[in-house]
Amino acid sequence: MLAHRLIERKRDGGRIEAGEWRALMNAYAASHIPDYQMAALAMAIFIRGLDREETSALTDAMLKSGAVLDFSGLAMPCVDKHSIGGVGDKVSLVLAPLVASCGVAVPMMSGRGLGHTGGTLDKLESIAGFRTDLSLADAKAQVERIGCALIGQTGEIAPADRKLYALRDATATVESIPLISASIMSKKLAEGLTGLVLDVKRGSGAFLPELDRGLDLARTMIELGADRGCPTVALVTAMDRPLGRACGNALEVEESMLALKGDGPPDLMEVTYALGAEMLVLGGVAADIDSARRELEKAIGTGRAAEKMQEIIEAQGGNPGVVEDPAVLPQASHVELCTAPRRGFVARVEPRAIGRGIIALGGGRTKIEDVVDPSVGFVITAKPGDWVEVGEPLATVFAGDRAGVDAGRATLRTAIVIADEADPPLPLVSHRVTQAGVELYQQD
């Protein structure tokens, strides 16, 4: 009766106490509460919300439903990054080895696709043999040995959140500040971090498009981190267009490997350097943002970052040759170019439409049990503000069959809007949020 009573109370706008959250999450992790009841509660939370004390209690309840990593004996700082989710957002694939190559340990725990956004685990698993299901003991040993592990949420860490995460994706309850905050922070706090950097998306492709809601989310997570001894910084970044050019699992891995070798798209690199610099400063290996950025650029330029990625891939059972030869990744059987139907400015490249288009091609999930085709997606060369002539290339569709090509073309016709005028896109990084408050980000 516990779940029924709490669903009813939250449905009617009431509060759930800390002890009730603990009992609920422990029972759900042990499969004593069915998914349909938890789905009902998630929808009640989505509609009614949680106050700060409830969000804090839910975070603790999910955190304490499982094990916690201990890196207290590690000889280097331990800092992670988390993105709220976006389309074409392959930053983690570049950032983790890059930061690890600069002397900061990165025990990066990532998720699968959620809603219209891609998932880091799905991208990594397009690398033949790559294992994201390391046990906590194996992940800890790998971090201690090479400074980085790229893993999924195991059954050991926040098991209640692991179940709820998949359920939220399938029940349209993703875009909730308390549920997002508790989910992210319960996992990140379980990593035993000395610091955390958050990438909070804004714009039409973000889960929370409005700036004020994004800032509220950032503040909530920063408070949760600070209260538990994990200094947390957030950057607000643009998701009013896809990040980089590649959108789709294997395609994004290929672009990430190029980025690690110094050939990444400028927008991807700008966001990566901004987040990475915060990680180095938070970890205490750089005195300020400028010197941190120089160190990151040096790691790319010398090949140190690419070598670290090869080391990580090999340690986790994958083919490290993918760094030098991305052609070993899964390849789509049908590839077709799409061109501009008229001359004008590229007014929009709508990320939600692109993300949903990838799902339609088979590159994402509509149900928990769906199998993902890693080869499909888009490479979009057109950027908002570009002038294009009739017949000029806009994007390429990568599909599994002819029907997929047709579906991809239909997606692009909707997502890429050409007009006589175009408003400027959002700044790539607009705000920096800390415990001290919110400030405008200082662009180079």
C-alpha positions in Angstrom: 0.0 0.0 0.0 3.0 2.3 0.4 3.3 3.2 -3.3 -0.5 3.7 -3.7 -0.6 6.1 -0.7 2.3 8.1 -2.0 1.0 8.3 -5.5 -2.3 9.6 -4.2 -0.7 12.1 -1.9 1.6 13.5 -4.6 -1.2 13.5 -7.1 -3.1 15.8 -4.8 -0.1 18.1 -4.2 1.1 16.7 -0.9 4.7 16.1 0.3 6.6 12.8 0.6 8.9 12.6 3.7 12.6 11.5 3.7 11.8 8.1 5.4 9.1 7.4 2.9 11.4 8.1 0.0 14.0 5.6 1.5 11.4 2.9 1.9 9.9 3.5 -1.6 13.3 3.5 -3.4 14.5 0.4 -1.5 11.3 -1.4 -2.3 11.4 -0.4 -6.0 15.1 -1.5 -6.3 14.1 -4.8 -4.9 11.2 -5.1 -7.4 8.6 -5.1 -4.7 6.9 -2.1 -6.4 5.8 -2.6 -10.0 6.8 -0.3 -12.8 3.2 0.8 -13.4 3.0 2.3 -9.9 6.3 4.0 -10.2 5.3 5.4 -13.6 2.2 6.8 -12.0 4.3 8.4 -9.3 6.7 9.8 -11.9 3.8 11.4 -13.7 2.5 12.9 -10.5 5.9 14.3 -9.8 6.2 15.6 -13.3 2.9 17.5 -12.9 3.1 18.5 -9.2 6.8 18.8 -8.7 9.0 18.3 -5.6 10.3 21.0 -3.2 14.0 21.2 -2.5 13.8 19.1 0.6 11.9 16.3 -1.3 14.4 16.5 -4.1 17.3 16.2 -1.7 15.6 13.2 0.1 14.9 11.5 -3.2 18.6 12.0 -4.2 19.8 10.4 -1.0 17.3 7.6 -1.2 18.4 6.6 -4.7 22.1 7.1 -3.8 21.8 4.9 -0.8 19.9 2.2 -2.6 23.3 0.9 -3.9 27.1 1.1 -3.5 29.4 4.0 -3.6 32.9 4.2 -5.1 35.8 5.3 -2.9 38.7 7.1 -4.5 40.1 8.6 -1.3 43.4 6.8 -1.9 43.8 8.0 -5.4 46.9 10.1 -6.1 45.1 12.5 -8.4 41.9 14.5 -8.3 38.7 12.8 -9.5 36.3 15.0 -11.5 33.5 14.0 -13.8 31.2 15.9 -16.2 27.6 15.3 -17.0 25.5 16.7 -19.9 21.7 17.2 -19.5 21.4 15.8 -23.0 21.4 17.0 -26.6 21.5 16.1 -30.3 24.9 15.5 -31.7 26.4 16.0 -28.2 29.4 13.7 -28.3 31.4 15.9 -25.9 31.9 13.1 -23.4 33.7 10.9 -25.9 36.3 13.7 -26.5 36.3 15.2 -23.0 37.0 12.1 -20.8 40.2 11.0 -22.5 41.3 14.6 -23.0 41.0 15.5 -19.3 42.4 12.2 -18.2 45.5 12.9 -20.4 46.0 16.1 -18.4 46.3 14.4 -15.0 42.7 14.4 -13.7 41.0 11.0 -13.1 37.6 10.7 -14.9 35.3 7.9 -13.7 32.7 8.8 -16.3 29.3 7.1 -15.8 26.9 7.7 -18.6 23.5 6.8 -19.8 21.7 5.6 -22.9 19.5 7.7 -25.2 16.8 9.5 -23.3 13.8 11.0 -25.2 15.0 12.7 -28.4 18.7 12.8 -27.3 21.5 10.3 -27.9 23.2 8.3 -25.2 27.0 8.0 -24.6 26.7 4.3 -23.9 25.0 3.6 -27.2 27.7 5.5 -29.0 30.5 3.7 -27.2 28.9 0.3 -27.9 29.2 1.0 -31.6 32.9 0.3 -31.1 33.3 -3.5 -31.6 33.9 -5.3 -28.4 33.7 -2.2 -26.1 32.3 -3.1 -22.7 30.4 -0.5 -20.8 29.1 -3.0 -18.2 32.2 -3.0 -16.0 31.7 -3.9 -12.3 32.5 -1.2 -9.8 35.6 -3.1 -8.8 36.8 -3.2 -12.4 36.0 0.4 -13.0 37.8 1.5 -9.9 40.9 -0.5 -10.8 40.9 0.9 -14.3 40.7 4.5 -13.1 43.5 3.8 -10.7 45.6 2.3 -13.5 44.9 4.6 -16.5 43.0 7.5 -15.1 39.6 7.0 -16.8 36.8 4.5 -17.3 33.7 5.0 -19.5 30.9 2.9 -18.0 27.2 2.5 -17.7 25.3 2.5 -14.4 25.8 -0.9 -12.9 23.2 -2.7 -10.8 25.5 -1.8 -7.9 25.1 2.0 -8.2 21.8 3.7 -7.5 19.7 0.7 -8.7 16.5 2.5 -8.0 17.5 5.3 -10.3 18.7 2.8 -13.0 15.1 1.4 -13.2 13.4 4.8 -13.0 15.7 6.3 -15.7 14.5 3.8 -18.3 10.9 4.1 -17.1 11.0 7.9 -17.5 12.1 7.6 -21.1 9.2 5.4 -21.9 6.5 7.4 -20.0 7.2 11.0 -21.2 8.3 12.1 -17.7 11.9 13.1 -18.6 11.5 16.9 -18.5 11.2 17.3 -14.7 13.8 19.4 -12.7 13.5 17.3 -9.5 13.7 14.0 -11.4 16.6 15.1 -13.6 18.5 16.5 -10.6 18.0 13.5 -8.4 18.8 11.0 -11.2 22.0 12.8 -12.2 23.3 13.6 -8.7 22.6 10.2 -7.2 24.8 8.6 -9.8 27.5 11.2 -9.8 27.7 11.4 -6.0 28.1 7.6 -6.0 31.3 8.0 -8.0 33.3 9.4 -5.1 34.2 12.6 -6.9 36.2 15.6 -5.7 34.4 17.8 -8.2 31.7 17.8 -10.9 31.1 19.9 -14.0 27.6 20.1 -15.5 26.6 20.9 -19.1 23.1 22.4 -18.9 21.5 22.8 -22.3 19.2 25.6 -23.4 17.3 26.2 -26.6 14.7 24.4 -28.6 16.5 21.0 -28.5 17.0 20.9 -24.7 14.8 19.1 -22.3 14.3 22.4 -20.6 14.5 25.0 -23.4 14.0 28.1 -21.3 17.0 29.7 -19.8 15.4 30.3 -16.4 14.4 26.6 -16.0 18.0 25.6 -17.0 19.4 27.9 -14.4 17.0 26.5 -11.8 18.1 23.0 -12.7 21.8 24.1 -12.4 21.3 25.7 -9.0 19.4 22.6 -7.7 22.2 20.2 -8.7 24.9 22.6 -7.4 23.2 22.7 -4.0 22.9 18.9 -4.0 26.6 18.6 -4.7 27.7 21.2 -2.2 25.6 19.8 0.6 27.4 16.4 0.0 31.0 17.7 -0.3 31.2 17.6 -4.0 32.0 21.1 -5.5 29.9 21.5 -8.6 30.1 24.1 -11.5 27.6 24.3 -14.4 28.0 25.9 -17.8 24.9 26.7 -19.9 25.4 25.7 -23.5 23.4 26.0 -26.7 21.1 23.3 -28.0 19.1 25.3 -30.5 21.0 23.3 -33.2 22.9 20.0 -33.2 26.4 20.1 -31.8 29.1 19.3 -34.4 28.1 17.8 -37.7 27.5 14.1 -36.9 24.2 12.9 -35.4 23.9 9.2 -34.8 25.9 6.7 -32.7 28.7 5.4 -35.0 28.8 8.7 -36.9 29.4 10.6 -33.6 32.1 8.2 -32.6 33.9 8.9 -35.9 33.6 12.6 -35.4 34.9 12.3 -31.8 38.0 10.3 -33.0 38.7 13.1 -35.5 38.3 15.7 -32.7 40.8 13.9 -30.5 43.3 14.1 -33.4 42.7 17.9 -33.8 40.2 17.8 -36.6 36.9 18.4 -34.7 34.2 20.9 -35.7 34.8 24.3 -34.1 31.6 24.3 -32.1 32.2 20.8 -30.6 35.8 21.8 -29.6 34.7 25.1 -28.1 32.2 23.4 -25.8 34.7 20.6 -25.0 37.4 23.1 -24.1 35.1 25.2 -21.9 33.9 22.2 -19.9 37.4 20.6 -19.8 39.0 23.8 -18.5 36.5 23.9 -15.6 37.4 20.3 -14.8 41.1 21.0 -14.7 40.6 24.0 -12.4 38.2 22.2 -10.2 40.7 19.4 -10.0 43.5 21.8 -9.0 45.8 20.9 -11.8 45.4 24.3 -13.5 45.5 27.7 -11.8 42.9 29.4 -14.1 40.7 28.8 -17.1 43.2 30.2 -19.6 46.1 28.0 -18.5 43.7 25.0 -18.4 42.6 25.6 -22.0 46.2 25.8 -23.2 46.9 22.5 -21.5 43.9 20.9 -23.2 44.9 22.2 -26.6 48.4 20.9 -26.0 47.1 17.4 -25.2 45.2 17.4 -28.5 48.1 18.8 -30.5 50.7 16.3 -29.2 48.4 13.3 -29.7 48.3 12.6 -25.9 44.5 12.7 -25.8 44.1 10.3 -28.7 46.6 7.9 -27.2 44.6 8.0 -23.9 41.4 7.1 -25.8 43.2 4.1 -27.4 44.2 3.0 -23.9 40.7 3.3 -22.6 39.2 1.4 -25.5 41.7 -1.4 -25.3 41.2 -1.7 -21.5 37.4 -2.1 -22.0 37.7 -4.8 -24.7 37.2 -2.6 -27.8 39.2 -2.2 -30.9 41.6 0.7 -30.3 42.2 0.9 -34.1 39.0 2.9 -34.3 40.9 6.0 -33.2 43.1 5.9 -36.3 40.6 4.2 -38.7 37.0 5.0 -37.9 36.0 3.0 -41.0 36.0 -0.1 -38.7 32.8 1.3 -37.2 29.4 -0.1 -38.4 28.5 1.4 -41.8 25.1 2.2 -43.1 24.1 0.4 -46.3 22.4 3.4 -47.8 24.0 6.8 -47.9 22.5 9.8 -49.8 23.2 13.5 -50.0 20.4 16.0 -49.5 20.7 19.5 -51.1 19.0 22.9 -50.7 15.7 23.2 -52.4 16.0 27.0 -52.6 18.5 29.8 -52.1 18.6 31.7 -48.8 19.8 31.6 -45.3 19.7 28.5 -43.1 17.3 29.8 -40.5 17.1 26.7 -38.3 18.4 23.3 -37.9 15.9 21.9 -35.4 17.6 19.4 -33.0 14.4 17.8 -31.7 13.3 16.9 -35.3 16.8 15.5 -36.0 16.8 13.4 -32.8 13.3 12.0 -33.5 14.5 11.3 -37.1 17.4 9.2 -35.8 14.9 7.2 -33.7 12.7 6.7 -36.8 15.8 5.4 -38.6 16.4 2.8 -35.8 19.2 4.7 -34.1 17.2 5.3 -30.8 14.5 3.8 -28.7 10.7 4.2 -28.4 10.5 1.3 -26.0 13.0 0.1 -23.3 13.6 -3.2 -25.1 14.3 -1.6 -28.6 17.5 -2.6 -30.3 19.6 0.3 -31.7 21.1 0.3 -35.2 24.4 2.2 -34.6 25.1 2.9 -38.2 22.2 5.3 -39.0 21.9 9.0 -38.6 22.8 12.3 -40.3 25.9 14.3 -41.0 24.7 17.9 -41.2 27.0 20.4 -42.8 24.6 23.4 -42.9 24.7 25.7 -39.9 22.2 28.4 -38.9 23.2 31.6 -40.6 24.8 30.0 -43.6 23.9 31.2 -47.0 23.1 28.4 -49.4 22.3 28.2 -53.2 19.9 25.8 -54.8 21.4 22.4 -55.0 24.1 23.1 -52.4 24.7 20.2 -50.0 23.0 20.5 -46.6 23.3 17.0 -45.0 23.8 13.3 -45.7 21.4 10.6 -44.7 22.8 7.3 -43.4 20.1 4.5 -43.4 19.7 0.8 -43.4 17.4 0.6 -46.4 15.6 2.7 -49.0 12.7 3.4 -46.7 15.1 4.8 -44.2 16.6 7.1 -46.7 13.1 8.4 -47.5 12.3 8.8 -43.8 15.6 10.7 -43.4 14.9 13.0 -46.3 11.5 13.8 -44.8 13.2 14.6 -41.4 15.6 17.0 -43.0 12.9 18.8 -45.0 11.3 19.5 -41.7 14.4 20.1 -39.6 16.4 22.4 -41.9 14.6 25.6 -42.6 15.8 28.0 -45.3 14.5 31.5 -45.3 15.2 35.0 -46.6 16.5 36.0 -43.1 18.0 34.2 -40.1 18.3 35.2 -36.5 21.7 34.7 -34.9 21.9 31.4 -33.0 22.4 31.2 -29.2 26.0 31.6 -27.9 27.7 28.3 -27.6 28.4 28.9 -23.9 26.3 31.6 -22.3 26.4 31.4 -18.5 28.5 30.0 -15.7 26.8 28.9 -12.5 28.4 28.3 -9.1 27.4 28.4 -5.5 28.2 32.1 -5.7 25.6 32.7 -8.3 25.2 33.1 -12.1 27.5 35.1 -14.4 27.7 35.6 -18.1 30.3 33.4 -19.6 33.4 35.2 -20.9 33.8 34.2 -24.6 37.3 34.3 -26.2 
